[in-house]
């Protein structure tokens, strides 16, 4: 057997940017430790990062996705609905608490994100480290009001008052912990 001849292929822009970041960081440390006088990577030209080109579902596809989610489970349907309406990330929606909804103002505040590392749940800042206020349409506000009412009814059956600091999406009866992010894979 004979090996195929080697063919050189250039690195992708993303790979070049990652390599530049690693080398630049190492050389910055070398400058800080006074091993070298300046960082030669600072004059290197990095390739520009391409603007993202998302492919969101069409209105018809989104309607089918939401309908299928509602048939599966009410909480799952609400989750998928909020993904489509707010554009929030999975961890951001899982960290939502009932107190983050301001029905009077018609907004939801995305304040934090929820993730799991090494089996431990962790609430942290959003990816951009900023609080976002997302305006909600009347239909979404109505869906959230119905979900709050259902949560209140479930809590009353347990002999407990519904707590506004409880998580909206939870497997726990009292909604004291959010859902495991690894178990949630939104179809959008």
NUVEX-900999 format. One line per 3 residues: number of its first residue (from 1); their letters; for each residue x negated, y, z of N, C-alpha, C, O. Coordinates in nm, 3 decimals, padded with zeros to 5 digits. Atoms other than C-alpha are relative to their C-alpha. Example, Ala and Ser with C-alpha at 12.3 -4.5 7.8 and 13.67 -1.06 7.14 Angstrom:
2
1> AS> -00.089,-00.119,00.000,-01.230,-00.450,00.780,-00.090,00.120,00.000,-00.194,00.118,00.066  00.082,-00.119,-00.006,-01.367,-00.106,00.714,00.077,00.109,00.073,00.026,00.220,00.090
***
This chain:
188
1> XXX> -00.083,-00.119,00.000,00.000,00.000,00.000,-00.087,00.125,00.000,-00.189,00.133,00.068  00.073,-00.125,00.008,-00.115,00.343,-00.085,00.087,00.112,00.055,00.207,00.118,00.028  -00.073,-00.113,-00.056,-00.016,00.658,00.103,00.030,00.102,-00.109,-00.044,00.115,-00.206
4> XXX> -00.034,-00.107,00.094,00.158,00.937,-00.081,-00.098,00.114,00.018,-00.147,00.136,00.129  00.091,-00.114,-00.014,-00.060,01.238,-00.155,00.064,00.108,00.087,00.185,00.128,00.087  -00.047,-00.106,-00.090,-00.035,01.521,00.096,00.052,00.120,-00.080,-00.011,00.162,-00.177
7> XXX> -00.056,-00.119,00.062,00.185,01.813,-00.003,00.016,00.106,00.109,00.089,00.086,00.206  -00.012,-00.108,-00.099,00.145,02.138,00.188,00.133,00.072,-00.018,00.175,00.102,-00.130  -00.125,-00.077,00.002,00.467,02.312,00.280,-00.014,00.112,00.101,-00.063,00.090,00.212
10> XXX> 00.010,-00.110,-00.097,00.485,02.653,00.443,00.098,-00.020,00.116,00.202,-00.083,00.101  -00.090,00.004,-00.114,00.636,02.687,00.789,00.121,00.088,-00.028,00.114,00.183,-00.106  -00.119,-00.085,00.012,00.986,02.828,00.814,-00.025,00.129,00.078,-00.116,00.136,00.161
13> XXX> 00.013,-00.128,-00.070,01.030,03.187,00.935,00.015,-00.020,00.151,-00.059,00.039,00.230  -00.025,00.024,-00.141,01.165,03.061,01.264,-00.122,-00.062,00.068,-00.159,-00.021,00.178  00.118,00.064,-00.056,00.862,02.838,01.324,-00.113,00.099,00.015,-00.182,00.099,00.117
16> XXX> 00.105,-00.102,-00.006,00.623,03.123,01.245,00.026,00.096,00.116,-00.067,00.134,00.188  -00.034,-00.091,-00.110,00.809,03.350,01.489,-00.027,-00.067,00.135,-00.078,-00.002,00.227  00.024,00.072,-00.126,00.791,03.084,01.762,-00.149,-00.014,00.029,-00.193,00.007,00.142
19> XXX> 00.145,00.012,-00.017,00.419,03.023,01.706,-00.059,00.136,00.039,-00.144,00.144,00.127  00.049,-00.135,-00.032,00.357,03.400,01.711,00.031,00.035,00.145,-00.053,00.092,00.215  -00.039,-00.031,-00.138,00.547,03.433,02.040,-00.090,-00.073,00.100,-00.131,-00.015,00.201
22> XXX> 00.086,00.078,-00.090,00.341,03.157,02.203,-00.141,00.056,00.002,-00.198,00.081,00.109  00.136,-00.054,00.007,00.007,03.288,02.079,-00.010,00.139,00.060,-00.105,00.171,00.131  00.000,-00.136,-00.051,00.095,03.647,02.160,00.007,00.001,00.153,-00.061,00.080,00.218
25> XXX> -00.011,00.010,-00.145,00.195,03.552,02.514,-00.131,-00.045,00.063,-00.173,00.009,00.166  00.128,00.050,-00.052,-00.128,03.358,02.569,-00.108,00.108,-00.010,-00.186,00.127,00.082  00.100,-00.106,00.017,-00.338,03.642,02.429,00.027,00.120,00.090,-00.067,00.186,00.135
28> XXX> -00.033,-00.106,-00.097,-00.151,03.899,02.643,-00.056,-00.035,00.138,-00.107,00.052,00.209  00.054,00.045,-00.128,-00.249,03.692,02.945,-00.152,00.013,00.001,-00.210,00.055,00.101  00.146,-00.013,00.010,-00.611,03.683,02.825,-00.042,00.146,00.015,-00.145,00.174,00.077
31> XXX> 00.029,-00.143,-00.015,-00.607,04.066,02.800,00.018,00.040,00.147,-00.067,00.109,00.203  -00.028,-00.034,-00.139,-00.453,04.096,03.148,-00.110,-00.053,00.093,-00.145,00.012,00.192  00.108,00.059,-00.081,-00.724,03.868,03.290,-00.138,00.053,-00.042,-00.240,00.011,00.011
34> XXX> 00.122,-00.066,00.051,-00.983,04.078,03.102,-00.098,-00.098,-00.064,-00.219,-00.081,-00.054  00.083,00.093,00.075,-01.111,03.785,02.898,-00.029,00.054,-00.139,-00.135,00.028,-00.197  00.017,-00.065,00.131,-01.060,03.981,02.573,00.048,00.144,00.013,00.133,00.173,00.097
37> XXX> -00.037,-00.142,-00.015,-01.030,04.358,02.517,00.140,00.034,-00.053,00.205,00.124,00.001  -00.132,-00.031,00.055,-00.710,04.354,02.307,00.061,-00.128,-00.059,-00.007,-00.227,-00.082  -00.075,00.115,00.053,-00.444,04.118,02.173,00.002,00.009,-00.152,00.070,00.095,-00.207
40> XXX> 00.000,-00.004,00.147,-00.514,04.043,01.805,00.137,-00.034,-00.060,00.164,00.003,-00.175  -00.133,00.036,00.051,-00.160,03.903,01.767,00.092,00.121,-00.009,00.193,00.117,-00.078  -00.088,-00.117,00.002,-00.015,04.249,01.828,00.000,00.070,-00.136,00.092,00.146,-00.166
43> XXX> 00.002,-00.062,00.134,-00.118,04.358,01.477,00.050,-00.095,-00.108,00.068,-00.055,-00.223  -00.052,00.096,00.097,00.007,04.042,01.309,00.145,00.033,-00.031,00.221,00.074,00.057  -00.137,-00.031,00.042,00.326,04.089,01.111,00.084,-00.127,00.008,00.058,-00.225,-00.062
46> XXX> -00.092,00.114,-00.013,00.603,03.852,01.219,00.107,00.009,-00.108,00.149,00.118,-00.146  -00.112,-00.004,00.095,00.867,03.751,00.965,00.127,00.049,00.071,00.149,00.019,00.188  -00.125,-00.049,-00.058,01.199,03.923,01.023,00.094,-00.116,00.024,00.100,-00.213,-00.052
49> XXX> -00.101,00.102,-00.031,01.468,03.719,01.186,00.122,00.026,-00.087,00.171,00.138,-00.096  -00.117,-00.015,00.086,01.754,03.656,00.951,00.124,00.024,00.084,00.141,-00.033,00.192  -00.126,-00.027,-00.068,02.090,03.792,01.052,00.085,-00.127,00.000,00.088,-00.199,-00.100
52> XXX> -00.084,00.120,-00.003,02.327,03.516,01.165,00.112,00.009,-00.101,00.168,00.117,-00.125  -00.111,00.006,00.097,02.583,03.407,00.910,00.099,-00.105,00.047,00.102,-00.217,-00.002  -00.096,00.099,-00.053,02.861,03.243,01.108,00.106,-00.037,-00.103,00.137,00.040,-00.194
55> XXX> -00.107,00.048,00.087,03.129,03.042,00.937,00.121,-00.033,00.088,00.149,-00.150,00.114  -00.115,00.027,-00.087,03.436,03.087,01.157,00.110,-00.071,-00.078,00.117,-00.062,-00.200  -00.110,00.068,00.069,03.742,02.879,01.083,00.098,00.102,-00.058,00.111,00.214,-00.008
58> XXX> -00.105,-00.086,00.056,04.012,03.026,00.864,00.116,00.004,00.098,00.120,-00.074,00.194  -00.117,-00.010,-00.088,04.338,03.129,01.027,00.076,-00.133,00.003,00.122,-00.177,00.109  -00.071,00.129,00.009,04.499,02.805,00.907,-00.076,-00.109,00.078,-00.014,-00.186,00.152
61> XXX> 00.079,00.099,-00.072,04.211,02.591,01.040,00.005,00.025,00.151,00.016,-00.069,00.229  -00.005,-00.036,-00.142,04.214,02.779,01.373,00.134,-00.043,00.060,00.139,-00.094,00.172  -00.133,00.039,-00.048,04.588,02.718,01.408,00.008,-00.151,00.019,00.066,-00.199,00.117
64> XXX> 00.000,00.146,-00.013,04.538,02.345,01.347,-00.083,-00.045,00.120,-00.045,-00.138,00.192  00.087,00.035,-00.113,04.255,02.331,01.602,00.073,00.025,00.131,00.073,-00.061,00.220  -00.071,-00.035,-00.124,04.461,02.508,01.869,00.119,-00.094,00.022,00.143,-00.139,00.134
67> XXX> -00.115,00.090,-00.013,04.769,02.295,01.798,-00.044,-00.138,00.050,00.021,-00.197,00.137  00.050,00.131,-00.044,04.566,01.976,01.836,-00.046,00.004,00.146,-00.026,-00.091,00.221  00.046,-00.015,-00.138,04.414,02.106,02.160,00.119,00.004,00.097,00.115,-00.058,00.203
70> XXX> -00.120,-00.007,-00.085,04.758,02.191,02.305,00.063,-00.137,00.016,00.110,-00.171,00.125  -00.057,00.135,-00.008,04.880,01.840,02.222,-00.080,-00.089,00.094,-00.025,-00.174,00.163  00.089,00.080,-00.084,04.580,01.692,02.401,00.022,00.028,00.149,00.040,-00.065,00.228
73> XXX> -00.009,-00.038,-00.141,04.611,01.887,02.729,00.022,00.150,00.008,-00.030,00.225,-00.074  -00.029,-00.143,-00.013,04.741,02.225,02.848,-00.125,00.082,00.031,-00.144,00.189,-00.026  00.122,-00.074,-00.032,04.409,02.331,03.002,-00.094,00.004,-00.120,-00.155,00.107,-00.147
76> XXX> 00.085,00.005,00.118,04.219,02.220,02.693,00.053,00.096,-00.107,-00.025,00.166,-00.173  -00.060,-00.093,00.096,04.463,02.413,02.474,-00.030,00.145,00.037,-00.065,00.224,-00.051  00.030,-00.137,-00.045,04.416,02.729,02.684,-00.148,00.031,-00.022,-00.183,00.142,-00.064
79> XXX> 00.144,-00.020,00.019,04.038,02.683,02.672,-00.032,00.031,-00.146,-00.100,00.129,-00.176  00.027,-00.020,00.144,04.029,02.650,02.292,00.061,00.132,-00.047,-00.001,00.204,-00.125  -00.064,-00.128,00.035,04.273,02.942,02.259,-00.091,00.116,00.040,-00.113,00.208,-00.039
82> XXX> 00.085,-00.109,-00.047,04.045,03.164,02.469,-00.133,00.007,-00.076,-00.187,00.115,-00.097  00.121,-00.001,00.083,03.739,03.057,02.268,00.027,00.078,-00.128,-00.051,00.164,-00.167  -00.034,-00.065,00.127,03.912,03.170,01.950,00.035,00.147,00.017,-00.001,00.229,-00.067
85> XXX> -00.049,-00.137,-00.019,04.066,03.489,02.093,-00.109,00.093,00.054,-00.118,00.208,00.012  00.099,-00.087,-00.065,03.776,03.618,02.305,-00.139,-00.010,-00.061,-00.217,00.084,-00.052  00.136,00.021,00.051,03.470,03.474,02.132,-00.100,-00.030,00.111,-00.221,-00.028,00.087
88> XXX> 00.088,00.028,-00.113,03.331,03.388,02.476,-00.068,-00.135,-00.018,-00.015,-00.225,-00.084  00.075,00.125,00.004,03.072,03.116,02.512,00.062,-00.100,00.099,00.136,-00.063,00.190  -00.054,00.108,-00.084,03.155,02.781,02.674,-00.026,00.026,00.148,00.067,00.021,00.228
91> XXX> 00.035,-00.023,-00.140,02.970,02.857,02.999,00.068,00.123,00.058,00.101,00.126,00.177  -00.069,-00.121,-00.046,03.129,03.203,03.019,00.145,-00.029,00.034,00.197,00.020,00.135  -00.139,00.035,-00.028,03.479,03.058,02.998,00.011,-00.091,00.122,00.105,-00.079,00.201
94> XXX> -00.005,00.089,-00.116,03.399,02.789,03.253,-00.022,00.076,00.130,00.026,00.034,00.235  00.025,-00.081,-00.120,03.280,03.057,03.498,00.113,00.097,00.030,00.111,00.164,00.133  -00.111,-00.093,-00.023,03.604,03.256,03.462,00.080,-00.038,00.123,00.109,-00.155,00.148
97> XXX> -00.086,00.017,-00.117,03.805,03.301,03.778,00.129,00.078,-00.027,00.132,00.168,-00.110  -00.128,-00.068,00.019,04.166,03.411,03.803,-00.015,00.149,00.027,00.054,00.230,-00.035  00.019,-00.141,-00.034,04.044,03.738,03.956,-00.068,00.080,-00.112,-00.070,00.203,-00.107
100> XXX> 00.063,-00.068,00.113,03.858,03.818,03.630,00.102,00.049,-00.102,00.068,00.119,-00.198  -00.107,-00.042,00.092,04.193,03.872,03.456,00.071,00.121,00.060,00.119,00.116,00.174  -00.075,-00.118,-00.042,04.347,04.217,03.481,00.120,00.010,-00.094,00.110,00.066,-00.203
103> XXX> -00.119,00.004,00.085,04.698,04.169,03.345,00.055,00.139,-00.028,00.105,00.166,-00.138  -00.052,-00.136,00.019,04.795,04.533,03.397,-00.076,00.074,-00.109,-00.016,00.143,-00.192  00.082,-00.066,00.102,04.505,04.659,03.186,-00.007,-00.082,-00.128,-00.048,-00.031,-00.232
106> XXX> 00.004,00.087,00.118,04.533,04.363,02.947,-00.141,-00.038,-00.040,-00.172,-00.048,-00.159  00.139,00.036,00.031,04.165,04.267,02.977,-00.044,-00.117,00.085,00.013,-00.147,00.190  00.067,00.106,-00.075,03.952,03.980,03.089,-00.146,00.044,00.010,-00.205,00.088,-00.088
109> XXX> 00.140,-00.039,-00.020,03.608,04.049,03.238,-00.087,-00.125,00.000,-00.070,-00.214,00.083  00.096,00.110,00.009,03.333,03.810,03.135,-00.123,00.046,00.077,-00.202,00.127,00.028  00.103,-00.048,-00.092,03.092,03.852,03.426,-00.119,-00.095,00.016,-00.230,-00.052,00.046
112> XXX> 00.102,00.099,-00.030,02.896,03.528,03.453,00.018,-00.122,-00.090,00.113,-00.132,-00.167  -00.002,00.123,00.077,02.822,03.193,03.299,-00.025,-00.116,00.095,-00.083,-00.098,00.202  00.019,00.119,-00.082,02.822,02.839,03.437,-00.075,-00.104,-00.080,-00.041,-00.130,-00.196
115> XXX> 00.078,00.103,00.066,02.569,02.573,03.353,-00.034,-00.108,00.101,-00.015,-00.089,00.221  00.047,00.105,-00.089,02.439,02.248,03.496,-00.143,-00.034,-00.038,-00.175,-00.054,-00.155  00.140,00.039,00.020,02.072,02.170,03.541,-00.033,-00.107,00.102,-00.011,-00.090,00.222
118> XXX> 00.036,00.113,-00.086,01.951,01.841,03.680,00.116,-00.043,00.090,00.097,-00.078,00.206  -00.119,00.045,-00.072,02.305,01.757,03.786,00.058,00.100,00.098,00.158,00.070,00.164  -00.051,-00.102,-00.092,02.354,02.077,03.988,00.064,00.113,-00.078,00.006,00.164,-00.175
121> XXX> -00.068,-00.112,00.062,02.606,02.343,03.891,-00.064,00.131,00.041,-00.107,00.147,00.155  00.066,-00.128,-00.025,02.472,02.696,03.863,00.077,00.112,-00.068,00.099,00.108,-00.189  -00.058,-00.120,00.058,02.649,03.027,03.816,-00.112,00.100,-00.021,-00.196,00.118,00.066
124> XXX> 00.105,-00.094,00.032,02.430,03.285,03.647,00.057,00.114,-00.083,00.175,00.114,-00.116  -00.042,-00.110,00.087,02.445,03.606,03.444,00.036,-00.054,-00.137,00.000,-00.166,-00.173  -00.029,00.037,00.138,02.580,03.597,03.093,-00.131,00.001,-00.079,-00.233,00.051,-00.031
127> XXX> 00.119,00.008,00.082,02.333,03.536,02.813,-00.060,00.139,-00.024,-00.182,00.154,-00.029  00.048,-00.136,00.026,02.311,03.911,02.747,-00.018,00.081,00.128,-00.057,00.198,00.122  00.013,-00.065,-00.131,02.308,03.996,03.123,00.091,00.122,00.013,00.058,00.217,00.085
130> XXX> -00.094,-00.112,-00.005,02.604,04.228,03.072,00.141,-00.051,00.025,00.178,-00.162,-00.015  -00.142,00.030,-00.019,02.965,04.231,03.183,00.074,00.051,-00.123,00.055,00.164,-00.165  -00.080,-00.041,00.116,03.204,04.237,02.888,00.147,00.003,00.039,00.196,-00.087,00.107
133> XXX> -00.145,-00.010,-00.019,03.563,04.355,02.904,00.064,-00.026,-00.137,00.043,00.050,-00.232  -00.062,00.040,00.126,03.766,04.182,02.634,00.150,00.027,00.009,00.218,-00.022,00.099  -00.144,-00.028,00.005,04.110,04.317,02.543,00.078,-00.124,-00.041,00.036,-00.199,-00.129
136> XXX> -00.083,00.118,00.028,04.385,04.056,02.538,00.134,00.043,-00.059,00.191,00.144,-00.020  -00.129,-00.026,00.061,04.696,04.046,02.323,00.111,-00.051,00.092,00.084,-00.130,00.183  -00.111,00.042,-00.088,05.042,03.997,02.481,00.020,-00.152,00.006,00.054,-00.205,00.112
139> XXX> -00.017,00.147,-00.002,05.058,03.628,02.378,-00.102,-00.065,00.093,-00.067,-00.156,00.169  00.104,00.056,-00.086,04.728,03.552,02.552,00.029,00.031,00.146,00.012,-00.055,00.233  -00.037,-00.035,-00.137,04.838,03.741,02.863,00.114,-00.087,00.051,00.115,-00.127,00.168
142> XXX> -00.112,00.086,-00.039,05.159,03.538,02.866,-00.048,-00.142,00.029,-00.004,-00.204,00.125  00.055,00.135,-00.021,04.966,03.210,02.832,-00.075,-00.007,00.133,-00.063,-00.105,00.206  00.074,-00.002,-00.126,04.739,03.309,03.121,00.094,00.011,00.119,00.070,-00.050,00.223
145> XXX> -00.099,-00.012,-00.108,05.040,03.411,03.334,00.067,-00.135,00.026,00.088,-00.173,00.141  -00.061,00.132,-00.015,05.200,03.072,03.268,-00.097,-00.098,00.068,-00.057,-00.178,00.152  00.101,00.088,-00.060,04.874,02.895,03.358,-00.018,00.033,00.148,-00.034,-00.058,00.230
148> XXX> 00.011,-00.042,-00.140,04.848,03.099,03.682,00.120,-00.052,00.080,00.106,-00.098,00.194  -00.121,00.048,-00.067,05.206,03.007,03.768,-00.008,-00.152,00.022,00.028,-00.201,00.129  00.015,00.146,-00.014,05.135,02.636,03.703,-00.102,-00.032,00.108,-00.084,-00.127,00.184
151> XXX> 00.102,00.019,-00.104,04.824,02.662,03.921,00.060,00.027,00.138,00.036,-00.049,00.232  -00.066,-00.032,-00.127,05.027,02.828,04.197,00.095,-00.110,00.044,00.100,-00.143,00.163  -00.092,00.110,-00.030,05.289,02.553,04.178,-00.076,-00.123,00.048,-00.036,-00.188,00.145
154> XXX> 00.081,00.116,-00.040,05.022,02.282,04.198,-00.059,00.022,00.140,-00.065,-00.072,00.220  00.056,-00.029,-00.133,04.865,02.454,04.499,00.108,-00.009,00.108,00.083,-00.057,00.218  -00.111,00.006,-00.096,05.205,02.486,04.670,00.033,-00.146,00.035,00.066,-00.177,00.149
157> XXX> -00.023,00.143,-00.026,05.251,02.109,04.630,-00.104,-00.057,00.097,-00.077,-00.150,00.171  00.105,00.044,-00.091,04.922,02.067,04.815,00.008,00.072,00.135,-00.070,00.044,00.226  -00.016,-00.075,-00.124,05.042,02.306,05.085,-00.102,00.112,00.017,-00.132,00.153,00.129
160> XXX> 00.103,-00.104,-00.001,04.784,02.571,04.992,00.045,00.115,-00.089,00.114,00.095,-00.189  -00.030,-00.116,00.083,04.819,02.923,04.858,-00.103,00.010,-00.113,-00.221,-00.016,-00.092  00.091,-00.014,00.115,04.672,02.983,04.511,-00.101,00.111,00.027,-00.065,00.222,00.065
163> XXX> 00.109,-00.092,-00.028,04.335,03.154,04.547,-00.045,00.068,-00.130,-00.085,-00.001,-00.224  00.043,-00.069,00.122,04.253,03.425,04.288,-00.149,-00.019,-00.032,-00.190,00.003,-00.145  00.142,00.022,00.028,03.882,03.343,04.327,-00.027,-00.140,-00.054,-00.142,-00.177,-00.079
166> XXX> 00.015,00.134,00.055,03.946,02.989,04.201,-00.033,00.008,-00.149,00.001,00.105,-00.216  00.035,00.007,00.141,03.810,02.887,03.862,00.124,-00.032,-00.083,00.211,-00.107,-00.039  -00.114,00.027,00.088,04.056,02.883,03.572,-00.008,-00.143,-00.052,00.093,-00.213,-00.057
169> XXX> 00.017,00.134,00.058,03.911,02.564,03.422,-00.077,-00.088,00.099,-00.195,-00.066,00.126  00.060,00.084,-00.103,03.845,02.293,03.677,00.064,-00.138,-00.001,00.180,-00.154,-00.039  -00.054,00.135,-00.019,03.885,01.920,03.738,00.045,-00.019,00.145,00.116,-00.115,00.176
172> XXX> -00.034,00.009,-00.142,03.923,01.983,04.113,00.144,00.043,00.021,00.190,00.137,-00.045  -00.140,-00.039,-00.025,04.281,02.001,04.249,00.013,00.146,00.043,00.109,00.214,00.007  -00.007,-00.138,-00.049,04.203,02.334,04.420,-00.079,00.098,-00.088,-00.089,00.216,-00.056
175> XXX> 00.078,-00.080,00.096,03.991,02.463,04.129,-00.119,00.069,00.067,-00.155,00.181,00.031  00.113,-00.057,-00.073,03.699,02.521,04.367,-00.132,-00.009,-00.077,-00.226,00.064,-00.047  00.119,00.014,00.084,03.441,02.408,04.109,00.044,-00.001,-00.146,00.148,-00.056,-00.179
178> XXX> -00.036,00.003,00.142,03.441,02.466,03.734,-00.026,-00.137,-00.063,-00.092,-00.223,-00.003  00.023,00.123,00.076,03.443,02.188,03.478,-00.149,-00.014,-00.031,-00.222,00.084,-00.036  00.137,00.027,00.041,03.115,02.024,03.386,-00.015,00.046,-00.144,00.059,00.000,-00.231
181> XXX> 00.016,-00.050,00.138,02.988,02.210,03.075,-00.031,-00.110,-00.101,00.007,-00.100,-00.217  00.034,00.108,00.092,02.855,01.886,02.927,00.121,-00.080,-00.044,00.116,-00.150,-00.145  -00.123,00.073,00.035,03.209,01.745,02.923,00.089,00.082,-00.093,00.190,00.032,-00.142
184> XXX> -00.080,-00.089,00.083,03.342,02.042,02.724,-00.075,00.026,-00.129,-00.182,00.087,-00.128  00.056,-00.028,00.130,03.265,02.053,02.356,00.107,00.056,-00.089,00.183,-00.017,-00.152  -00.102,-00.067,00.079,03.479,02.310,02.184,-00.020,-00.031,-00.147,-00.133,-00.036,-00.194
187> XX> 00.010,00.038,00.141,03.557,02.219,01.823,-00.028,00.117,-00.094,-00.026,00.099,-00.215  00.025,-00.116,00.087,03.477,02.570,01.695,-00.143,00.043,00.005,-00.181,00.139,-00.062
***
